[in-house]
């Protein structure tokens, strides 16, 4: 029986690369996105079905799953990839922006999983891959909203891993570092700024220097992340977390895991403070 995967946020970046990677290996792919009528590449692939799915609209989630099952007969794997990063100092972020960040990155994932679980339970099998981030393991200045949404996703995914293991439904977390996608551009466009909050100006200047230095390091492309997602979907293990990124990112992951908590926090704080003196 041919394998079938449903991917959210498949219009660009990691989602699109994942759709292409799985399709190239003979999988049937349900590539979901908010505006499938605008897609001009995936619609040329014979084993790819484009469907409309907006994670903020539960009706489109249920309809996308229904269309995918009707077309391919079943779904084996769900990849929750849709998401974005809200950045900026917390005080400048509006309550509406707070809700949207969690609505897309957390509640949207929950609603998509809730919608597909009856199908997985009926088949007594299924795999859920949630695309998290290094920001689900450590955070940096200006990422309070994005990181907290990914911290929430990590906690939810780990608890679900235990709950669903007895039903032969696997839950896995992918933690990519910075990638060469539109994610950074989108995050910059959504940067929250309030010109009245002048007290933060020295902090913002320092943070800008820090992120400029981080962006100067070569990022990984979306294709290796897609390859890791494929590995996670097919390795037949109960591994919960899969991590990928450049060496700077992997060093931060190791530091977070190995250093005593307060030592790590002081390390990050002192590393940032050097930019305030420049």
ChimeraX attribute file (.defattr): number of C-alpha atoms within 10 A of each C-alpha:
attribute: neighborCount
match mode: 1-to-1
recipient: residues
	/A:1	5
	/A:2	11
	/A:3	14
	/A:4	23
	/A:5	25
	/A:6	25
	/A:7	23
	/A:8	28
	/A:9	23
	/A:10	29
	/A:11	24
	/A:12	17
	/A:13	20
	/A:14	27
	/A:15	26
	/A:16	23
	/A:17	20
	/A:18	28
	/A:19	28
	/A:20	21
	/A:21	19
	/A:22	21
	/A:23	20
	/A:24	13
	/A:25	9
	/A:26	12
	/A:27	17
	/A:28	24
	/A:29	29
	/A:30	29
	/A:31	28
	/A:32	30
	/A:33	26
	/A:34	19
	/A:35	14
	/A:36	18
	/A:37	11
	/A:38	10
	/A:39	14
	/A:40	9
	/A:41	10
	/A:42	20
	/A:43	15
	/A:44	10
	/A:45	14
	/A:46	10
	/A:47	18
	/A:48	22
	/A:49	20
	/A:50	23
	/A:51	24
	/A:52	20
	/A:53	27
	/A:54	21
	/A:55	27
	/A:56	18
	/A:57	15
	/A:58	15
	/A:59	12
	/A:60	19
	/A:61	24
	/A:62	17
	/A:63	15
	/A:64	24
	/A:65	23
	/A:66	16
	/A:67	16
	/A:68	24
	/A:69	16
	/A:70	10
	/A:71	12
	/A:72	17
	/A:73	12
	/A:74	19
	/A:75	24
	/A:76	19
	/A:77	24
	/A:78	23
	/A:79	27
	/A:80	26
	/A:81	22
	/A:82	25
	/A:83	23
	/A:84	18
	/A:85	25
	/A:86	27
	/A:87	24
	/A:88	22
	/A:89	20
	/A:90	16
	/A:91	12
	/A:92	17
	/A:93	19
	/A:94	13
	/A:95	10
	/A:96	8
	/A:97	16
	/A:98	15
	/A:99	12
	/A:100	17
	/A:101	22
	/A:102	22
	/A:103	19
	/A:104	21
	/A:105	26
	/A:106	21
	/A:107	19
	/A:108	23
	/A:109	26
	/A:110	17
	/A:111	18
	/A:112	25
	/A:113	18
	/A:114	13
	/A:115	18
	/A:116	19
	/A:117	17
	/A:118	11
	/A:119	18
	/A:120	21
	/A:121	14
	/A:122	9
	/A:123	15
	/A:124	12
	/A:125	18
	/A:126	22
	/A:127	22
	/A:128	26
	/A:129	23
	/A:130	23
	/A:131	26
	/A:132	29
	/A:133	23
	/A:134	22
	/A:135	22
	/A:136	20
	/A:137	17
	/A:138	20
	/A:139	20
	/A:140	14
	/A:141	20
	/A:142	19
	/A:143	18
	/A:144	18
	/A:145	22
	/A:146	25
	/A:147	24
	/A:148	20
	/A:149	25
	/A:150	26
	/A:151	21
	/A:152	17
	/A:153	23
	/A:154	24
	/A:155	12
	/A:156	14
	/A:157	23
	/A:158	15
	/A:159	11
	/A:160	16
	/A:161	20
	/A:162	13
	/A:163	13
	/A:164	17
	/A:165	13
	/A:166	9
	/A:167	14
	/A:168	14
	/A:169	22
	/A:170	24
	/A:171	27
	/A:172	26
	/A:173	25
	/A:174	24
	/A:175	22
	/A:176	25
	/A:177	21
	/A:178	24
	/A:179	21
	/A:180	15
	/A:181	15
	/A:182	13
	/A:183	17
	/A:184	15
	/A:185	12
	/A:186	13
	/A:187	16
	/A:188	14
	/A:189	12
	/A:190	16
	/A:191	16
	/A:192	18
	/A:193	16
	/A:194	13
	/A:195	9
	/A:196	8
	/A:197	11
	/A:198	10
	/A:199	9
	/A:200	14
	/A:201	11
	/A:202	13
	/A:203	17
	/A:204	18
	/A:205	13
	/A:206	19
	/A:207	19
	/A:208	15
	/A:209	15
	/A:210	19
	/A:211	12
	/A:212	11
	/A:213	10
	/A:214	14
	/A:215	12
	/A:216	8
	/A:217	13
	/A:218	13
	/A:219	18
	/A:220	18
	/A:221	16
	/A:222	20
	/A:223	19
	/A:224	18
	/A:225	26
	/A:226	21
	/A:227	15
	/A:228	17
	/A:229	23
	/A:230	16
	/A:231	12
	/A:232	23
	/A:233	22
	/A:234	11
	/A:235	9
	/A:236	10
	/A:237	10
	/A:238	12
	/A:239	13
	/A:240	15
	/A:241	17
	/A:242	17
	/A:243	17
	/A:244	20
	/A:245	21
	/A:246	15
	/A:247	14
	/A:248	14
	/A:249	19
	/A:250	16
	/A:251	12
	/A:252	17
	/A:253	19
	/A:254	10
	/A:255	17
	/A:256	18
	/A:257	13
	/A:258	10
	/A:259	12
	/A:260	10
	/A:261	12
	/A:262	9
	/A:263	12
	/A:264	17
	/A:265	15
	/A:266	11
	/A:267	14
	/A:268	18
	/A:269	13
	/A:270	11
	/A:271	12
	/A:272	18
	/A:273	15
	/A:274	11
	/A:275	16
	/A:276	15
	/A:277	8
	/A:278	8
